[in-house]
Structures are given as C-alpha cells and as structure tokens.
Amino acid sequence: MTAIIILNWNGSADTIACLESLYKMPGQDYVWVVVDNGSTDDSLARITRYLQEKGRPFARADEGGPVEAAPLPGTGFLLALKENYGFAKGNNMGIAFVENLLSAHPSCAAGISHYLLLNNDTEVDPGFLHELESFSRSHPGYAALTPQIRYGNGSGKVWNCGGKLFFGFRKYLYGEKPVSKVKRKPFFPISLITGCALFAERGLLGDPDAWMEPCASGNGAKKGRGSKKILPETGTRQASRPRLLTERFFFGEEDFDFSLRMRESGKKMACVPSSVVYHKQGATQRQLDKTGRIYVHYLNRFIDVRQHWREFPLRYRFWKGLYAPYIVLVFRKYGNSWKRAWKLVGNLCKEASVREGVDRQKFLACMETGKR
C-alpha cells in the first residue's frame, strides 16, 4: 500500500481537485495525508468542508497533537502544521506523521511499502498509482519512480518523464515534447526525478544528510578551508525523525539533491510512462518575485553542487565559471540591467561559498532583494 503526501499552502482549490482525481481511481488501497503547511487563508476550512460534504472518511490532526485513527486503506488525514516549513520539511513532516501512526498501530506497519509525494496542483489518471505499484513489484531493483508528467493546461505536451544528470546540470526527458513523441516503452531509466510526483520505497527513509561531514557544536558554524560556513536555521541532522528529502533548502533543490544522492548511492530510478499525472506547474512559484526566485534557485544549486563535489573543488570552480555567464543572461531576460545582473551573480557566488543551505529567513530576504 502507498501513503500519498499532498502539501497544501494557500491552495485549497488545487488540493480539492487533486483529491477528486484520486477518488476516481478504482479501489481504495492507499492512504492520503493532506499537510497544510501553515496556510494564511481559509484552506483548512475549505478542504474540511469539501471532505464532509462529499462524505469522504478522514481524520483531522494538529502538529504534535494526538490522532486515534489507524492508517487503513481508503483513510485520509488532514494534518495542520503551525507554520510554513517549506516544501521539503512539510513533506517530511507528513511522512513522519504516517510513521508515528504506524508505530501506534503496529498491525498496519507492514501494509505501507511506498510513499508518494504528490504536488497539490496535479490531477492524476485513474490508473496512475496501479501502474507505479505494478512496476515496482515486477522491478524491485528500482527504488524510486516517477510517472509521465504532462502539462495540465490542455497543451498536449509533456513537462517531463524524469531526466538525466550530467556534470552538475540536468536535462528533462521529453521536456516540452508532444505526448505523441513519448516512446511506448515499459519504462525509461533516469538519474533525475522531480518532487512533483515522487514514488519512493519506504526503505529510503532516514537521514538524507548523513553523507555530509558532521557540523561543529557551539554557534552552529563549521569550518572548511578557513572560511565560516553558514548553516540553515532548520538544521540538517535530525536522525530521530525519518525523512526522505533534505531540509537544507526551504524552497526548491530538494529533488535535485535527492537525485544526486540516489546516483551516488547506486540506487536506480525509472519513469513509468503508462502512469500519467497532469501538472498545472508553478502554482506556488507564480506568487513569487521572478528575480528573487531565480536568485534562490541558483543559490540553492550552487550550494548543493559544491557540497556534493566537496572532494573536487577545482571541478566546482570550473563548473561555476561555465554557469555564471548563463545566469547573467537569465537575470537580463527578466528585466535586470547588465550591471545589476553581474552584481547579482557575483553576490550569488560569494554566498554559495559560505552557506550550507537556504532557510526560510534567507529565502524571504532573497524575495525582497529581487524587488529592489
């Protein structure tokens, strides 16, 4: 059985549409958890009213509060978090919630074999979960899967079928291609997966940052090559709470980091194109300042690649030199002058050399920087 985690932040209409598509699947051999990530609107009330009016069985729980319902097939849970923890931590807290339920109901523990992280701005084909679970049973060597993710705007185009990692860069498989161009194969081996619809073995849970050097105690900084390293406020070492994604980044990058870790650990991933999800793509991102969003995206990426290449500093410097002029052009595309674009990239490179993550405070500061 699969536990489906759906993260909501001020997006009740999308979340309700996503749930409606799940309920169109034949059978009820799954558990879903809608994690409200500290919404500031009436999302909780709207989702609750929808579930009650439709007669959908669910239990409401607050962060840190008790819940008595068992995670049985067809059961739903609405988990209210106290604040917006970001994408990665919000999903991880949904996973931890399910794991706590399984601990409280040991007879159910053997029933959950996989977790599916599903964006709230998606809608699914009725057979999508069956295709993923069937492939997983017949190909146990693949630890993580993605469906074919199509745009949900009726364009008939593919957003991605996973993708490939190469030298710190990524390339989506069938990205922006017509659906008709996708080859009719049972699966495609991939090395890049997105967090939009990430189907993962339960056995992957643990400490996603265990590969990193332990942090020094005291003021939260660690030394490396004589420079002070700035750690994200969320922290990275919380072995007591099982996690799938790193929480070093408040918004974005967690799926790229997941893909790097999967490749480095020799675990295989695949896209199952017969499983189809439709993604409205960027519902949350559209609310953010464009320049600030770009800055955060590349700051995340530079930090992440530097960390994974910590034993190859010359490779990182060469990669950074290749990438920087391209990022200048990206900033120019969104209305920044040449002078400001180069300054932004310069600041980005400096910050990436001393930061170990991008927490909520830094994320919000970047959004304000983009507005100036």
GUNU-440704 format. One record per atom (N, C-alpha, C, CB): x negated, y, z negated; residue in one letter. Coordinates in steps of 0.001 Angstrom, whole numbers, plus 500000, padded with zeros to 6 digits. Each point is the difference from the previous one (the first is absolute). Last residue first. Glycine has a CB too. Layout:
<sites>
XYZA...
</sites>
This chain:
<sites>
486059545004505387R499281501277500000R499266500233501300R499756499824497548R502683496152501231K500950501094500234K499308501355500116K501716498692498763K496007497136500161G500446499998501382G500911501166500344G499790497557499951G498718501654495584T498911500483500833T500435500122501452T498361498953498436T504571499055498459E499980501459499868E498894500606500859E500916499801497668E499380495533502124M501186500509500672M500058501528499937M501201497870499440M495389499923498193C499756499961501451C501202500526500771C498473498042499683C501932501438495663A499096501112500298A499708500064501499A498976499792497704A503490496574500697L500809501220499992L499151501225500306L501544498946498342L496206496934501247F500917499957501144F500812501289500088F500132497496499806F497150501807496428K499220500383501168K500870500017501245K497951499032498948K504081499504497100Q499599501386499849Q499218500498501211Q499956499669497534Q501246495735502194R501140500870500298R499618501477499932R501528498239499100R494411498585501977D501151499828499131D501091501012500342D498494499124498190D497156498435504223V500797501226500110V501271499790499190V499059500563502316V495513497283497581G501397499816500326G500682501363500105G500014497750498840G495410501813500118E500241498553500059E501466499687500313E498131499654498360E498158504759502656R501251499496499445R500098498489500151R501093502183500525R495260500570501192V499976499980498534V501274499428499376V498505501966500105V500595498604504692S498732499468499493S499982499884498484S498872500990501969S504767500913500570A499967498545500173A498727499386499430A501398500260502044A499194504499498077E500842499355498988E499921498486500076E501520501957500081E496187500531503204K499402500207498682K500813499284498916K499089502224500769K502605497783503631C498804499143499900C499339500130498629C499647500228502476C504023502606498492L500430498608499926L498800499067499798L501971500544501476L497293504032499373N500464499781498631N500386498541499780N500805502373499906N498022498847504459G498842500092499115G500375499739498549G498976501627501578G504453498637501607V499257498748500142V498758500004499106V500838499773502366V501721504169497785L500772498924499386L499250498672500068L502113501197500614L496038502493501643K499880500162498549K500750498892499263K499782502484500305K500560497747504375W498667499530499600W499813500118498492W499090500681502239W504927501010499501A499943498550500220A498656499432499556A501591500238501925A499095504465498056R500660499335498877R499928498485500144R501533501965499751R496677500616503749K499256500253498772K500612499256498817K499341502240500893K502876497665503296W498776499192500027W499240500150498683W499858500262502510W505324500524497010S498942500576500821S498782499084499983S500843502332499517S504209495743499855N498900500592499246N498948500567500959N500417498386498094N503796499104503047G500043501443499875G498908500649499189G502341499720500244G498435495472501088Y501086500462499136Y499848501465499594Y500224497672499166Y496569500125503608K501275499646500615K501179500541499191K498934497940500951K496618502358497376R500292501006501025R501373499752500628R497534500241500463R500808496543496513F500397501222499291F500355501116500994F498509499352498061F499772496748503796V501317499723499416V500504501230499244V499430497538499807V496210502563501908L500991500131501077L501414499738499491L498260499298501655L498182499996495369V500089501435500311V501070500223501069V497550500331499413V501285495295499621I500919500540499001I500154501508500172I499354498166498409I497523499575504320Y501369499618500367Y501004500605499025Y499144497858501004Y496225502648498098P500470500869501104P501424499670500446P497635500209500753P500402497000495740A500267501393499616A500472500880501164A498281499722498234A500215495509502023Y501409500265499744Y500296501495499815Y500150497739498958Y495378500401501669L500813499734501182L501425500523499828L498601497980500468L498426502259495874G499591500925501049G500782499819501285G497761500021498994G502905496957497457K500538501316499644K499651501040501066K499809499407497562K498311496283502840W501444499957500264W500637501361499732W500042497555499400W495448501911499452F500147499977501457F501480500042500380F497843498698500219F501122500917495222R499637501330500499R500148500084501513R498418500262498085R502283495539499835Y501069500944499674Y499687501396500545Y500525498666497934Y496200498026502493R501134499686500881R501133500996499750R499365497539500019R496963502632497127L499664500557501315L501110499740501001L497575499671499515L502764498489496042P500214501458500066P499668500611501353P499507500068497594P501614495134500278F499498500406501319F500181501508500187F500552497714500944F501000499799495232E498675499399500178E499367500381501340E500731498102498553E503687503324500258R499090500539498988R498589499432500108R501957500291498514R502495499435504063W498655499931500595W498943500496499018W500997500331502282W503550499701496478H499837498645500538H498634499813500658H502473499885500354H498648504395497937Q499973499026498911Q499762498580500519Q501547501475498695Q498984502059504410R498741500149499257R499886498946498903R500013502463500485R504029497786501884V498934499402500813V498659500114499279V501263500567502110V502418501488495787D500183498554500065D498876499321500776D502464500352499861D497730504405499900I499682499407498699I500029498481500082I500954502010498842I500392500343504967F498562500162499788F499577499380498666F500038502114501376F504588497957499665R499268499082500877R498492500088499768R501827500214501701R501110502788495957N500188498608499585N499099499059500791N502364500529499380N497749503847502063L499270499915498734L500110498584499437L500433502455499541L502072498534504261Y498587499766500307Y499123500015498748Y500381501033502236Y504325499690497265H499799498757500754H498514499728500219H502214500339501135H499126503782496902V500084498870499073V499702498689500726V501694501251498615V498532502606504047Y498849500082499099Y499983498801499046Y500048502526500153Y503673498036502669I498824499557500754I498774499960499099I500971500966502106I502946500812496056R500151498563500219R498799499431500738R502482500278500042R497806504393499349G499709499316498745G500075498493500141G500877501964498785G500403500646504898T498562500121499773T499593499289498714T499996502188501228T504634497893499770K499231499215500972K498499500079499750K501807500394501658K502177499811494571D499266500928500844D499054499223500917D500162501798498223D504241495658499991L498710500487499542L499397500980500998L499651497856498767L504448499419501605Q500230501015498984Q498702500692499572Q501974498686499222Q498243497628503891R500568501191500636R500240501126498997R501066498521501701R497437497074496971Q498942500863500509Q500546501281500630Q498623497967500383Q504316498562498042T499388500758498903T498984500990500534T500351498066498459T501660499154504689A501069500753499346A499461500834498845A501627498218500652A496131498715502853G499600501330499543G501084500803499314G498420499966501826G502988495840500909Q498606500479500041Q499810501442499599Q499647498380501759Q503999498027498963K500242501397500357K498718500813499953K502321499802499116K498369494783501872H499473500989499073H500285501415500498H498211498381499305H503198495957501132Y500098501310500653Y499660501082498971Y501776499147501634Y497038495237499155V500445501062499098V500018501311500787V499049498798497946V500525495382502918V500069501392500488V500580500924498929V500277499159502361V497396495662499066S500575500708498856S499949501494500324S499275498176498330S498771498914504647S501413499631500013S500754500584498808S499390497902501201S495797502565499403P500806500925500818P501485499637500088P497948500419501299P497963499107495113V500976499044500527V500998500806500833V499728498382498002V494891502371500202C501302500576500341C500872498893500572C498984502293500446C496656497249495935A500594499827501330A501256500845500134A499070497674500130A495969501021496701M501289500676500126M500510499819501427M499371501698498210M496620496090497954K500562500232501330K501374500671499932K498731498010500828K496505501943495957K501402499571500058K500620500435501332K500188500154497471K495195500686500574G500185498883500922G501420499478500085G497693499415499524G500234504463498046S500160498772499226S500265498779500870S500854501385498144S498669502994503732E498778499760499239E500065498716499176E499659502457499914E504184499017502517R498930499585500909R498741499651499224R500959501453501798R502639500233495747M500359498696500558M498895499489500921M502439500599499844M497167503751498410R499759498975498977R500326498605500515R500499501690498236R500409502015504558L498560499840499820L499702498892498997L499663502427500540L504832498753500038S499480499305501182S498492499770499896S501827501029501374S500268501532495278F500443498602499908F499426499193501164F502127500719498829F497214503900501275D499156499377498985D500352498520499842D499796502212498811D502937500285503957F498686499885500638F499029499321499034F500432502081501397F503789498940496936D500082498870500931D498677499796500748D502467500426500257D498033503235496671E500040498723499283E500050498800500941E501148501167498135E498978503627503160E498707499301499969E500049498643499324E498940502203499981E504812501804498915G499298499503501170G498730499240499649G500937501899501262G500756501030495014F500851499950501195F499159499568501192F501513501813499080F496638498134496477F501397500285499672F500912499819501204F499223501595498259F496038495850500510F500542501032500882F501496500183499732F498259499451501756F499105497321495937R499027501090500072R500539501179500812R498150498320499801R503709497153499044E500658501225499571E499020501170499979E501606498640498640E498965496262504148T499201500904499193T500804501242499649T497909499142501083T504656496204499829L499371501135500670L499119500781499032L501946500139501576L500435496001496982L499665499598501356L499172501079500689L502098498629500113L498659499791494385R500205500972501072R499611499387501340R499572501899498397R501469497140495819P499686499456501322P500363500982501093P500366497700499133P498098503366495752R501171500113500872R499663499469501377R500824501994498714R495898498096497835S501153499432499322S501251500039500865S498999500694497842S496646501192503371A500112498568500247A501250499398499368A497524499893500111A500606504772501477Q501093499679499102Q500325498520500167Q500924502373500115Q495672501652501836R499814498698499391R501089499751498966R497521500143500394R502040503938502213T499945498910500966T499926498633499358T498904501548501542T503039504019497624G499104498921499605G500022498880501016G500354500587497612G501962503867502262T500752498770499808T499117498872499514T501566500728501767T496738503636499445E500593499937498674E500703498688499736E500258502437500080E495491497850503269P501402500396499977P500578499831498608P500228499355502403P494507501747498276L500940498885500064L501432500501500004L498348498543498825L496449503258502557I501271500428499438I501025498909500214I499448502418500414I494872497916499145K501126499453500737K501300500354499296K498565498125500857K496099503991499461K501151499681499163K501156499515500864K499270501709498304K495376497684502902S501129500913500112S501154499530499133S499294500596502323S496322497125498434G499783501298499386G501165500961500068G497687499664500549G502310495698501083R499041500796500768R499902501437499472R500493498577502007R503177499414495590G499555499274501176G499101500897500814G502091498610500027G501080500852494983K498901500577500734K499631499127501183K499173501073497911K505681499939499407K498894499067500110K498936500609500876K501527498036499683K502920503603496909A499177500129501197A498971498919500026A500361502444500044A502827498425496338G500678499471501177G499215500123501263G502068500548498917G496661500609496401N500822501023500647N500661499524501278N498508501677499019N499869494589497832G499752501389499630G500938500919500749G497608499466499529G500281495664502250S500933500502498999S499695501457499715S500233497707498988S498909499758505833A499383500288498721A501055500521499037A497797500494501121A503378496067502909C499822501413499693C499344500167498640C502000500570501398C497386495185502150P500761500481498843P499670501451499700P500046497683499069P499762500401505946E499153500009498817E500807500531498823E497917500324501408E504791497246502510M499243501224499762M499137499858498751M501810501347501111M501328495310500458W498757499982500787W499133501227499735W501191498689501752W503243500673496390A498996499203499303A498655499987500731A501846498594499095A502687503522501770D498754500765499948D498879499236499302D501353502085499992D503251496343500530P499521500318501353P498702500785500030P502341499986500701P499983496379495885D499370501313499904D499420500356501360D499475499665497536D504688497074502264G498862500020499101G499504501413499835G499379497685500675G503759498899502956L500097500958498909L498781499898499086L502509499874500113L498497497223503674L499115501141500253L500040501030498876L500335499636502433L502483496345497863G498660499738499499G499008501119500246G500478497646500362G504035502229501361R499959500426498603R498603499815499411R502425499404499762R498260501482505505E500066498919499023E499929500554498582E498939498438501654E502983504668502331A498761499497499416A500253498872499018A499004502248500292A502894501570503673F500432498720499422F498753499287499497F502032499825501557F499589505390500002L498840499166499670L500468498781499224L498477502019499956L503111502482502763A500657498702499827A498900498960499796A502018500677501445A496816503918498443C501406500159500376C500797498723499769C499311501692501690C495806499237497803G500840499807498833G501478500126500287G498148500842498667G497973497349504899T500515501227499392T500890499651498806T499898501191502236T495562496388500298I501421499864499693I500469501296499344I499802497466499725I495759499989503172L500578501222499442L501492499790499795L498245501435501132L498982495312500876S499142500362498866S500474501295499348S498064498850501108S504189496682502022I499735501430499828I499014500204498847I502310500577500889I500211495487502804P499064500256498892P499692501493499937P498988497682500237P505617500311501704F498760500650500416F499093500124498772F501189501286501874F503242495248499773F499375500952499089F498773500613500663F500843498704498004F502386498548504370P500477499787498626P499409500994499005P500263497598500549P500436503911504552K499156499046499287K500538499820498589K497982500653501382K502962502254503159R500826499034499284R499114498902499428R501971500497501502R496778504856499511K499898498631500497K500824499048499134K497705500502500902K503192504800500053V499512499114498941V500017498555500500V500846501592498208V500879502225504285K498580499697500199K499434499042498956K499770502234501030K504761499633498984S499860498984501044S498545499584500232S502046500931501063S499231502694496002V500220498688499388V499774498876501007V501643501035498416V495750503573502320P501379499512500079P500104498604499394P500386501382502071P495735501775496016K500324499241501218K501488499639500020K497645499072500070K499673503214496354E500652500871500991E500351499279501301E498752501897499011E498072495262498120G500457501308499560G500499500851501150G498396499867498133G499698495411501501Y501206500388500741Y500564501347499531Y500505497572500326Y496026501060496447L500311499047501052L501364500351500595L498622498189498858L497776505283498666Y501235499236499898Y500156499060501190Y501047501881498714Y494388500038498925K500766500068501250K501230499121499832K497907500424501410K497736502205495509R501101499060500155R500648500185501369R500394500001497506R494473500881499640F501138500540500738F501090498929500089F498480501547501335F497120497736496726G500656501051499237G501175500658500679G497854500366498990G499741496017503183F499059501037499600F500672501179499290F498585499318501918F504930497516499586F498685499938500625F499199501232499594F500921498669501952F504163498275497432L499007500874499391L498699499877500774L501091499776497728L504317499275503816K498621499554499848K499175501078499300K500209498576502074K505426500065497841G498957500575500836G498642499422499686G501323502070500152G504655497782499285G498719499928499322G498948500634500895G500680497898498753G503069502459503243C500058498578499644C498755499676499165C501327499406502126C501596505495498995N498810499150499970N500365498553499718N498648501949499233N504309501533502551W499094500815499183W498681499244499828W501958501090498775W501497498407505474V499424499374498818V499174501035499241V499957497736501147V504508503141502212K498549499897499899K499577499375498674K499786502001501483K504695499452500299G499584498735500589G498497499794499958G501978500125501458G501035503552496816S499094500226501131S499599498707500700S499159502015498830S503695499049497070G500609499554501244G499126500166501224G502132500560498989G496778500287496248N500679501116500656N500637499620501334N498392501504498883N498653496094497711G501431499909499759G500801501091500668G499462498938497882G495673498234503203Y500574501285499625Y501515499863499846Y498136501220501204Y498931494425497910R500423500860501101R500484501342499461R500626497977501366R496257497507497105I500661501206499505I500287500923501182I498835499801497743I500197494693501040Q499883501000501063Q500792501227499540Q499742498219501858Q498481498958494123P500879499817501154P499580500922501131P501887499336498486P494638498620497826T500839501149500316T500963499608501106T498180501620499311T498483495832496536L500647500070501313L500698501349500162L500316497489500016L495740499382496795A500838501197500148A500511500089501432A498698501197498190A498661495070500376A500409500501498684A500915501209500073A497875499140499119A500767496286503912Y500169501449500161Y500623500570498726Y500266499761502525Y498960495522498197G498699500661499963G500084501503500127G499050497966500953G504661498754499368P499643500423498637P498659500712499902P501322498099499195P502468500644504424H498625500500500142H499509500514498640H500414500621502445H503951497569498020S499318499191501018S498554500422500227S502197499659501078S500633502663495771R500008498573499634R499213499159500989R502219500321498928R498368504283501962S499137499821498842S499937498530499587S500556502328499246S502415498961504187F498621500030500453F499048499745498840F500635501592501823F503893498798497109S499754498774500779S498564499938500484S502392499981500715S499065503936497085E499873498880499056E499717498694500731E501559501166498425E499242502710504179L498776500148499216L499789498804499076L500256502488500108L503742497701502382E498855499814500895E498677500098499232E501355500946501901E502679499994495814H499900498567500305H498785499723500877H502500499777499821H498615504686499295L499373499359498838L499837498502500223L500992501752498509L501214500872504867F498600500380499855F499313499274498857F500578502208500935F504105497733501200G499138498833499840G498563500317499650G501456498891501586G502054504531499101P500514499001499055P499051498821499762P502264500655500735P495750504161500475D500795499016500727D500462498919499028D498724500461502146D500209504479495923V499421498718500411V500964499203500871V498646499975497902V499804505425500461E501135499081500080E499491498733500675E501732501901500117E495936502676497042T500036498927500991T501367499329499990T497521499635499738T500442503861497238D500512500534501270D499888498974501122D499354502301499264D499083496821496283N501436500241499898N500583500565501290N499702500381497563N496009496184502102N500331501425499941N501507500202499952N497900500540501254N499532495098496925L500806500437501134L500340501476499833L500951497670500295L495939497805497847L500134501439499824L500678500547501243L497933500142498511L501970494795499251L500109500791501220L500166501466499608L501029498049501280L497066496917496442Y500542501337499846Y500044500656501375Y499109500188497621Y500902494305500595H499476501136500758H500645501307499542H499589498487501963H501408497224496040S498727499639500633S499348501190500697S500866497684500307S503092500798495743I499446501131500742I498631499613500553I501262501652498542I501170495242498731G500814500328501169G499442501117500847G501921499246498722G496387498969496992A499561499236501162A500767500384501262A499391498133498472A501750503864497305A498668500404500452A499564499289501267A499429500457497651A504689499097499483C500091500665501304C498630500238500632C502098501085499223C498557497044496395S500595499058500950S500102500590501400S501276498984498123S497169503587498031P499006499085500598P500584499042501031P498753500155497885P502490504618500034H500841498896500485H499101498985500713H502034501540500252H496053502291497837A501129499872499078A500921498843500369A499871502446499599A496464498648503162S499458499583498703S501127499771498993S497885501285500469S503203500472503732L499637498589500131L499420499456498695L499574500357502445L501432504231497826L501238499212500016L499693498509500063L501191501898501129L495227501048499276N500490499980498622N501304499215499886N498898502213499602N499324498483504679E499149499064499257E500428499922498535E498091500501501562E504049502662501191V500411498635500345V499177498985499211V500670500765502309V498094503699497175F501346499801499456F500485498581500268F500498502437500333F495490498988501622A499812499691498584A501341499754499314A497907501385499984A502195500054504504I499472498640499909I499849499585498537I498796500308502195I502400504106498611G501099499118500369G499594498534499911G500890501788501494G495838501431497880M500858499934498822M501256499184500268M499122502217499277M497873498593504279N499394499102499008N500858499870498744N497752500631500876N503550502463502454N500202498622500439N499430499005498996N499932500778502372N499296503745496720G501427499729499950G500321498575500421G500424502401500458G495147499178499957K500350499676498619K501492499714499857K498102501427499212K500368499860505102A499356498765499551A500439499622498591A498042500527501458A503603503617500487F500442498797500705F499425498724499384F500182501360502080F500540502915494700G499378499770501293G500397498643500567G498088501454499315G503597500498496579Y498670499436499825Y499252499830501318Y500847498843497985Y503365504097499628N499522499552501307N498554499548499860N501577501582501211N501766497992494545E499422501050500834E499591499413501339E499198501248497964E503104496143498739K500087501291499329K499488501147500854K499747498808497859K502701496588504022L498726500414499427L500111501426499474L498757498467501569L504878497356499511A499791501445499975A498681500318499307A502492500397499982A500030495231502735L499034500387498979L499715501491500095L498981497700500049L504665498277501509L499743501421500239L499141500492498842L502205500342501283L499114494576501159F499631500806498840F499736501430500450F499017497979498831F503562496937502857G499337501266500274G499724500752498714G501118500100502223G499972494457499795T500061501016498956T499265501259500435T500145498206498257T500151497523504158G501111500900500230G500120501116498984G501128498118501036G496311497585497397P500249500338501401P501241500876500157P498914497853500671P498666502585494651L500578498897500749L500238500417501447L501072499113497903L496564502731497536P499776500213501439P500454498801500828P498063501480499443P504129500224495703A498934499167500551A499858500263501498A500424498237498238A501424505134497559A500330499200501178A498794499217500498A501741501676500615A498271501601495717E500265498603499656E500245499121501212E500936500796497875E496162503873500555V500981499533500983V500177498504499774V499366501809501712V498198503050495767P500340498579500122P500964499735501151P499643499760497550P496661504388502479G501188499567499274G500306498530500219G500880502300500192G495560500455501913G499679499620498634G501172499503499192G498229501633500118G503145500990504027E498588499697499783E499739499722498521E499375501440501974E505520497578499653D499153501181499909D498570499567499732D501930501395499163D502619496114503299A498945499984498987A499238501308500054A499802497492500152A504952499528501795R499279501266499894R498963499896498880R502021501287500856R500464494930502603A499773500417498623A499177501274500019A500112497610499157A503504499541504460F498707500614499698F499936500330498519F499837500944502337F503535496996502069P499477499715498652P498626500628499794P501293497853499971P502773504002503252R498716499294500063R499481499739498590R499479501075502226R504679501238499710G500053498789499183G498723499183500059G502428499964500372G498842504458501601K499871498834500867K500078498683499228K498617501384501529K501514502782496166E501121500008500946E499985498787500910E499987502476499927E496399498147497040Q501248499715499285Q501183499928500950Q499075501133497986Q496717500122503732L499972498597499577L501293499609499296L497512500136499783L501930504418501469Y500091499139501177Y500084498530499589Y498707501696501337Y500492501472495277R501385500053500474R500201499108501219R500193502332499116R495421498140499231T500843499270499042T501439499954500473T498490500692498139T498514501941504294I499727498579500231I500851499134499069I497645500560500723I502628504123498704R500527499608501308R499812498513500266R499516502293500832R498635499625495227A501459499979499930A500604499523501318A499934501868498328A495389498740501477L500421498896499132L501522499882499956L497926500314498626L500140503369503780S499823498697500643S500528498850499145S498005500921501163S501988504256498605D500955499064499399D499912498616500623D501504501917499517D494167501453500116D501370500223500447D500917498971499324D499184500934502236D496069499104497249T500483501242499396T501397500365500485T497643500772499818T499263494342499479S500725500907500899S500511501223499244S500665498045501429S496210497920497429G500147501321499406G500707501002500890G497963499528498749G501562496020502930N498696500543499604N500120501438499485N498905498511501698N504111496724498783D500153501444500189D498799500690499380D502534499833499990D498350495125502037V499245500747498993V500180501482500286V498299498122499718V504276496976501440V499844501394500441V499338500750498855V502054499911501544V498139494695499756V499828501011498953V499844501355500686V498913498323498392V502938496175502750W499540501328500385W499902500912498780W501038499698502267W498898494692499333V500296500964498944V499539501360500500V499762498254498136V501841496846504480Y499000501026499720Y500481500828498812Y499267500078502441Y503232496583500539D498847499404499338D498868501017499840D500641497767500946D504194501971500929Q499596500986498992Q498772499503499238Q502393500784499778Q500485498472505393G499444499477498759G499563501117499074G499266497966501217G500884503624503616P500692498791499548P499339499450498746P500673499482502362P499327505800498861M499227498783500221M500808498789499540M497834501278499715M503490503348499759K500468499358501226K499219498728500320K500680502241500844K498275500726495502Y501199499216499690Y500621499358501241Y500408501522498077Y495843501403502308L499610498776499292L501212499114499748L498096501227498920L502605503026502932S499423499085500994S499543498698499344S499273501970501379S502378501446495840E501081499497500837E499467498998501028E501247502164499679E495654500176497646L500692498940499258L501122499386500828L499440501163497858L498357502550503987C499088498860499921C500665498830499282C498034501568499998C504251502507500113A500009499383501333A499094498774500027A500458502242501049A499500500319495037I501286499308500127I500100499310501359I501075501681498455I495183501028500766T499953498804499161T501281499192500121T498478501189498423T501232503030503747D499156498992500651D499998498696499214D498567501823500941D503697501748497108A500686499613501240A499206498927500742A501006502303500170A497143499709495849S501058499009499758S500695499550501281S500333501017497764S495355501653500704G500395499483501313G501114498976499919G497699500414500770G499177501868495838N500885500988500620N500487499554501384N498793501787498730N498198494861499683W499736501326499431W500823501006500781W497644499356499262W501550494823500086N500846501143500353N499486501262499319N501986498476500285N496445496090501213L499702501212499236L500851501160500508L497645499192499586L502518495152500286I500353501160500817I499819501246499148I501648498650501398I497130495680498777I499837501241499253I500250501170500948I498327498922498407I502796495447501182I499876501159500884I499968501277499158I501205498769501871I497765495653497595A500449501179499269A499707501222500867A499591498888497727A501214495599503525T499260501255500137T500627501074499127T499338499386502343T500298494788497820M500850501193500000M499112501246500000M501851498758498765M
</sites>
